[in-house]
C-alpha cells in the first residue's frame, strides 16, 4: 500500500512530542476541552451505533468510553493495560488545565472510574504494561511505566508504590556525547526477562533479567535490518512455537522481528503507515497506527481489516475541537489493547485525549 503522508504526519515521524505539544499551544486545546463531555454524551446517545470493520471483524465504535472525573483533564492519552481483575489503567500526560495532576487513571472493566495517581509522571506518562511476578500465594501484579519527560522506566505496585526506577543504562556504553535515553514501552519474555525500547531517544533496545540486571543492547538508529527510526512499540509475540520480539519501527513504516536474544529475523510492512503499538488476541494482532487507523493482521502479518480509517482528513485534526472529529474515524491512534473479553481499547495522541472502545459485534 502506497500512502502519501500529510505534512502533520510527516512532522510526527521525527516525533519529538514535547516540542510538538508546545508548538500546538494551549489555546486550541482549551477551546476543545469545553466540548469534551458534550461530545462524549452525543456519541453515547446516538440513535444508531457507529459500526466499523467488515465480515467477522465488525465493532461498535464508542468514542470517549473512558472519561475521567471533572477534576482530571486528559492530556495525550498514550498507554493502556488491564489487570487480572479487569481494571483498566490509562497513562496520559495530563492537560495543563487539569486541577488534579494524576497521570494514571484507573477504571473498572465496565468503564467506571475507580482511582487516579501518578503525579510524578506528569508530562511524561507514556507506555504502561502489567506483569505478574511470582507463583501461587506469592504471585503479585506490577506496573512498568515509561516516563518520557523524566527519561526513566519505573516499576510500581497497582496503587503506585515505587519498587524501582531505571534511568539511562550505562552498561552498553552507547550513551556518549549526551546521546538521549527516552524510553517509550516495555515488553516481557516468558523466561522473566524484559525489554525497554528507547523509542524517542537513541533507538536502542535494552534487555534485562527479572532482577533488573542488564543483559544486552541492540538496534540503534538507521535504515537497514535491525536498525530503527523510532522504535516505539515493543512486544513478545508468543503466537508461534518459538516466541519472537517484535518492535514497531514507526518512522520507517514497518515492524521488525527478532529472536529473544536480539538477532534480526524479518520485517513486516504491508498495510503499515506509522505503526505505533500492538496487542495480540488469539492468532490476530491489532496495530495502533498513528496515521489515523487501527489495523488487524493475521499471524503471517497480512492485513485482515482496517478500522476507523481517518485518512485523508481526520489525521490532520490533532489540535482541532472535538466537534471537528467524525464519529467512527480516528485521528492519531497511539496505543491499542485487547481487553479480556476480546473488545479493543484505543488511546489517541491528541492533546485533549480520547479513549475509544471497539466493542466486538458477535453473532
C-alpha positions as CSV (number, residue, x, y, z in Angstrom):
1,X,0.0,0.0,0.0
2,X,1.5,3.3,-1.1
3,X,0.3,6.2,1.2
4,X,1.4,9.8,0.9
5,X,1.6,11.2,4.4
6,X,0.2,14.7,5.2
7,X,2.5,17.4,6.5
8,X,1.3,16.9,10.1
9,X,2.0,13.2,9.8
10,X,5.5,13.8,8.4
11,X,6.2,16.0,11.3
12,X,5.1,13.2,13.6
13,X,7.8,10.9,12.1
14,X,10.5,12.9,13.9
15,X,8.3,12.6,16.9
16,X,9.8,14.9,19.5
17,X,6.4,15.1,21.0
18,X,7.2,17.6,23.7
19,X,8.2,20.1,21.1
20,X,5.0,19.4,19.1
21,X,2.9,19.9,22.2
22,X,4.5,23.2,22.8
23,X,4.1,24.3,19.2
24,X,0.4,23.3,19.3
25,X,-0.3,25.9,22.0
26,X,-2.8,25.6,24.8
27,X,-5.4,27.9,23.3
28,X,-6.8,25.4,20.8
29,X,-6.8,22.6,23.4
30,X,-8.6,24.8,25.9
31,X,-11.3,25.6,23.4
32,X,-11.7,22.0,22.6
33,X,-12.0,20.9,26.3
34,X,-15.2,22.8,26.7
35,X,-16.9,20.3,24.4
36,X,-15.4,17.1,25.7
37,X,-18.2,15.9,27.8
38,X,-20.9,17.2,25.5
39,X,-19.2,15.3,22.7
40,X,-19.0,12.1,24.8
41,X,-22.7,12.4,25.6
42,X,-23.6,12.9,22.0
43,X,-21.6,9.8,20.9
44,X,-23.1,7.6,23.7
45,X,-26.6,8.6,22.8
46,X,-26.6,8.3,19.1
47,X,-29.8,6.6,17.9
48,X,-27.8,4.3,15.6
49,X,-24.5,2.9,16.8
50,X,-21.5,3.6,14.6
51,X,-20.1,0.3,13.3
52,X,-16.6,-0.1,11.8
53,X,-15.0,-3.1,10.1
54,X,-16.4,-5.8,8.0
55,X,-17.2,-9.5,7.9
56,X,-16.2,-11.3,11.1
57,X,-14.5,-8.1,12.3
58,X,-17.2,-5.6,13.0
59,X,-17.1,-3.4,16.0
60,X,-19.4,-0.8,17.6
61,X,-17.2,2.3,17.9
62,X,-17.8,4.1,21.2
63,X,-15.6,7.2,21.5
64,X,-14.8,8.6,24.9
65,X,-15.9,5.3,26.5
66,X,-13.5,6.1,29.3
67,X,-13.9,9.7,30.6
68,X,-12.1,10.9,33.8
69,X,-13.8,12.9,36.6
70,X,-14.2,16.6,36.3
71,X,-11.0,17.4,38.2
72,X,-8.9,15.5,35.7
73,X,-8.5,16.6,32.1
74,X,-6.8,14.2,29.7
75,X,-3.6,15.2,28.1
76,X,-2.3,13.0,25.4
77,X,-3.7,9.5,26.1
78,X,-0.8,7.2,25.4
79,X,-0.8,3.9,27.3
80,X,-3.3,1.2,28.3
81,X,-3.1,-2.0,30.3
82,X,-5.5,-4.3,32.2
83,X,-5.1,-6.3,35.3
84,X,-6.4,-9.8,36.3
85,X,-9.5,-8.3,37.9
86,X,-10.3,-6.4,34.7
87,X,-9.3,-3.0,35.9
88,X,-8.1,-0.7,33.2
89,X,-5.1,1.7,33.6
90,X,-4.7,4.7,31.3
91,X,-1.4,6.6,31.2
92,X,-1.6,10.2,29.9
93,X,0.4,13.4,30.0
94,X,-2.2,15.4,32.0
95,X,-3.6,18.6,30.4
96,X,-2.3,21.9,31.7
97,X,-5.8,22.9,32.7
98,X,-6.3,19.8,34.9
99,X,-6.9,20.5,38.6
100,X,-5.6,17.1,39.6
101,X,-2.2,16.2,38.3
102,X,-2.6,12.4,38.2
103,X,-1.1,10.7,35.1
104,X,-2.5,7.2,35.8
105,X,-6.3,6.9,35.8
106,X,-8.0,3.6,36.7
107,X,-11.4,2.3,35.6
108,X,-13.3,-1.0,36.2
109,X,-14.0,-3.3,33.3
110,X,-17.3,-1.6,32.6
111,X,-15.7,1.8,32.2
112,X,-16.5,3.2,35.7
113,X,-13.8,5.5,37.2
114,X,-12.1,4.0,40.3
115,X,-9.0,5.8,41.2
116,X,-6.1,8.0,40.0
117,X,-2.5,8.7,41.0
118,X,1.0,9.2,39.4
119,X,1.6,12.9,39.7
120,X,5.3,12.1,39.3
121,X,4.6,11.2,35.6
122,X,3.0,14.5,34.6
123,X,4.1,15.4,31.1
124,X,5.7,12.0,30.5
125,X,3.0,9.4,31.1
126,X,3.6,7.1,28.1
127,X,3.8,3.3,27.9
128,X,2.3,1.2,30.7
129,X,2.4,-2.6,31.0
130,X,1.4,-5.1,33.6
131,X,3.3,-8.2,34.6
132,X,2.5,-11.0,37.1
133,X,5.6,-12.0,39.1
134,X,6.0,-14.9,41.4
135,X,3.8,-18.0,41.7
136,X,1.0,-19.3,43.8
137,X,0.4,-17.3,47.0
138,X,3.5,-15.3,46.3
139,X,2.2,-14.0,42.9
140,X,1.7,-10.3,42.6
141,X,1.0,-7.9,39.7
142,X,3.2,-4.9,38.9
143,X,3.1,-2.0,36.5
144,X,6.0,-0.9,34.4
145,X,5.9,2.7,33.3
146,X,7.9,4.6,30.6
147,X,8.2,8.2,31.5
148,X,9.3,10.2,28.5
149,X,9.6,13.5,30.3
150,X,11.8,12.3,33.1
151,X,13.5,9.7,30.9
152,X,13.2,6.6,33.0
153,X,11.4,3.3,33.5
154,X,9.6,2.9,36.8
155,X,8.2,-0.3,38.4
156,X,5.2,0.2,40.7
157,X,2.5,-1.7,42.5
158,X,-1.0,-1.4,41.2
159,X,-1.6,1.5,43.6
160,X,1.5,3.4,42.6
161,X,4.1,2.5,45.2
162,X,7.5,2.7,43.5
163,X,9.6,-0.5,43.6
164,X,12.5,0.8,41.5
165,X,13.4,3.3,38.8
166,X,15.9,3.0,35.9
167,X,17.4,5.9,34.0
168,X,20.0,5.8,31.2
169,X,21.7,2.4,31.2
170,X,25.5,2.8,31.4
171,X,26.4,-0.9,30.8
172,X,26.3,-0.9,27.0
173,X,28.4,2.3,26.6
174,X,26.2,3.7,23.8
175,X,25.1,6.9,25.5
176,X,28.0,9.1,25.0
177,X,28.3,12.7,24.0
178,X,24.8,13.4,25.5
179,X,23.0,10.8,23.4
180,X,19.5,10.8,24.8
181,X,17.7,7.9,26.5
182,X,13.9,8.4,26.3
183,X,12.1,5.1,26.9
184,X,8.7,4.6,25.3
185,X,7.5,1.0,26.0
186,X,8.5,-2.3,27.7
187,X,7.8,-6.0,26.8
188,X,8.1,-9.2,28.8
189,X,9.6,-12.5,27.9
190,X,8.3,-15.9,29.1
191,X,11.5,-16.5,31.0
192,X,11.2,-13.3,33.1
193,X,13.4,-11.0,31.1
194,X,12.1,-7.6,30.0
195,X,12.9,-5.3,27.2
196,X,12.9,-1.5,27.0
197,X,12.5,0.4,23.8
198,X,14.4,3.7,23.7
199,X,12.0,5.0,21.0
200,X,12.3,8.7,21.5
201,X,16.0,8.7,22.3
202,X,18.7,6.8,20.5
203,X,16.7,3.9,19.1
204,X,18.2,1.1,21.1
205,X,16.5,-1.9,22.7
206,X,17.8,-3.0,26.1
207,X,17.3,-6.4,27.6
208,X,17.2,-7.0,31.4
209,X,16.6,-10.1,33.5
210,X,13.8,-10.4,36.1
211,X,16.0,-8.8,38.8
212,X,16.6,-5.8,36.6
213,X,20.2,-6.6,35.6
214,X,21.3,-5.6,32.1
215,X,21.8,-8.4,29.6
216,X,22.4,-6.8,26.2
217,X,21.6,-3.9,23.9
218,X,20.9,-4.0,20.2
219,X,19.5,-1.8,17.5
220,X,20.4,1.9,17.2
221,X,19.4,4.4,14.5
222,X,19.4,3.6,10.8
223,X,17.6,2.2,7.8
224,X,18.8,-1.3,7.5
225,X,17.6,-4.5,9.1
226,X,17.9,-4.3,12.9
227,X,18.2,-0.5,12.9
228,X,15.4,1.8,13.8
229,X,13.8,5.2,13.2
230,X,11.6,5.5,16.3
231,X,11.5,2.0,17.9
232,X,8.3,3.0,19.6
233,X,6.3,-0.2,20.5
234,X,7.7,-3.5,21.7
235,X,6.1,-6.9,22.3
236,X,7.0,-10.5,22.8
237,X,4.9,-12.4,20.2
238,X,4.0,-15.9,21.6
239,X,1.7,-17.0,18.7
240,X,4.4,-19.3,17.2
241,X,6.3,-22.2,18.7
242,X,9.3,-20.0,19.3
243,X,8.4,-16.6,20.9
244,X,9.7,-13.6,18.9
245,X,10.3,-10.0,19.9
246,X,8.5,-7.5,17.6
247,X,9.3,-3.8,17.5
248,X,7.5,-1.0,15.7
249,X,10.0,0.9,13.5
250,X,7.5,3.7,13.3
251,X,9.1,6.4,11.2
252,X,10.2,3.7,8.7
253,X,6.6,2.4,8.4
254,X,7.4,-1.2,9.4
255,X,7.6,-3.8,12.2
256,X,10.8,-5.7,12.8
257,X,11.0,-9.2,14.3
258,X,13.9,-10.6,16.4
259,X,14.8,-13.6,18.4
260,X,14.6,-13.1,22.2
261,X,18.4,-12.7,22.0
262,X,18.1,-9.8,19.6
263,X,19.0,-11.5,16.3
264,X,17.2,-9.9,13.4
265,X,14.6,-12.2,11.7
266,X,12.4,-10.3,9.3
267,X,10.4,-7.2,8.6
268,X,6.7,-6.7,8.1
269,X,5.4,-3.6,6.3
270,X,2.3,-4.5,4.4
271,X,-0.5,-2.1,5.4
272,X,1.7,-0.1,7.7
273,X,1.8,3.7,7.7
274,X,3.2,4.8,11.1
275,X,2.8,1.7,13.3
276,X,2.8,2.8,17.0
277,X,1.8,-0.1,19.2
278,X,0.2,-3.5,19.1
279,X,-1.8,-6.1,21.0
280,X,-2.5,-9.8,20.4
281,X,-5.7,-11.8,20.8
282,X,-5.7,-15.4,19.7
283,X,-3.9,-15.5,16.3
284,X,-4.5,-11.9,15.5
285,X,-2.6,-8.7,16.1
286,X,-4.2,-5.2,16.3
287,X,-1.9,-2.3,15.4
288,X,-2.5,1.3,16.5
289,X,-1.2,3.3,13.6
290,X,-0.5,6.9,14.2
291,X,-1.8,7.8,10.8
292,X,-5.5,7.5,11.7
293,X,-6.3,3.8,11.7
294,X,-6.3,0.6,13.7
295,X,-5.2,-2.4,11.5
296,X,-5.7,-6.1,12.4
297,X,-3.2,-8.5,11.0
298,X,-3.2,-12.3,10.8
299,X,-0.4,-14.4,12.2
300,X,1.5,-14.0,8.9
301,X,1.4,-10.2,9.0
302,X,-1.3,-9.9,6.4
303,X,-3.9,-7.1,6.9
304,X,-7.4,-8.5,7.7
305,X,-9.3,-5.3,8.2
306,X,-8.8,-1.5,8.7
307,X,-10.8,0.0,11.5
308,X,-11.9,3.7,11.7
309,X,-9.6,4.9,8.9
310,X,-9.4,8.7,9.2
311,X,-7.4,9.3,6.0
312,X,-7.3,11.7,4.3
313,X,-8.7,14.4,6.6
314,X,-9.0,13.2,10.2
315,X,-5.3,12.8,10.9
316,X,-4.8,16.5,10.2
317,X,-7.1,17.4,13.1
318,X,-5.0,16.7,16.2
319,X,-5.4,20.2,17.6
320,X,-9.0,20.7,16.5
321,X,-12.0,20.7,18.8
322,X,-13.9,17.5,19.2
323,X,-16.8,18.9,17.1
324,X,-14.5,18.6,14.0
325,X,-13.8,14.9,14.6
326,X,-16.1,12.4,12.8
327,X,-17.7,9.6,14.6
328,X,-16.2,6.2,13.7
329,X,-12.9,7.8,12.5
330,X,-9.6,8.0,14.3
331,X,-7.2,10.9,14.4
332,X,-3.9,9.6,15.9
333,X,-4.2,6.0,17.4
334,X,-1.2,5.7,19.7
335,X,-1.9,2.6,21.8
336,X,-4.3,-0.4,21.3
337,X,-5.2,-3.1,23.8
338,X,-7.3,-6.2,23.5
339,X,-9.4,-6.4,26.7
340,X,-10.0,-9.8,28.3
341,X,-13.4,-10.2,26.5
342,X,-11.9,-9.6,23.1
343,X,-13.1,-6.0,22.7
344,X,-10.4,-3.4,21.7
345,X,-9.5,-0.2,23.5
346,X,-7.7,2.6,21.6
347,X,-5.9,5.6,23.2
348,X,-5.1,8.5,20.9
349,X,-2.3,11.0,20.8
350,X,-4.4,14.1,20.9
351,X,-3.9,17.0,23.4
352,X,-7.3,16.6,24.9
353,X,-7.2,12.8,25.0
354,X,-9.6,10.3,23.7
355,X,-10.1,6.6,24.6
356,X,-12.4,4.6,22.3
357,X,-13.9,1.2,22.8
358,X,-14.3,-1.0,19.8
359,X,-16.9,-3.4,21.0
360,X,-16.9,-6.6,19.1
361,X,-20.2,-7.4,17.4
362,X,-20.8,-11.1,17.9
363,X,-23.4,-13.3,16.2
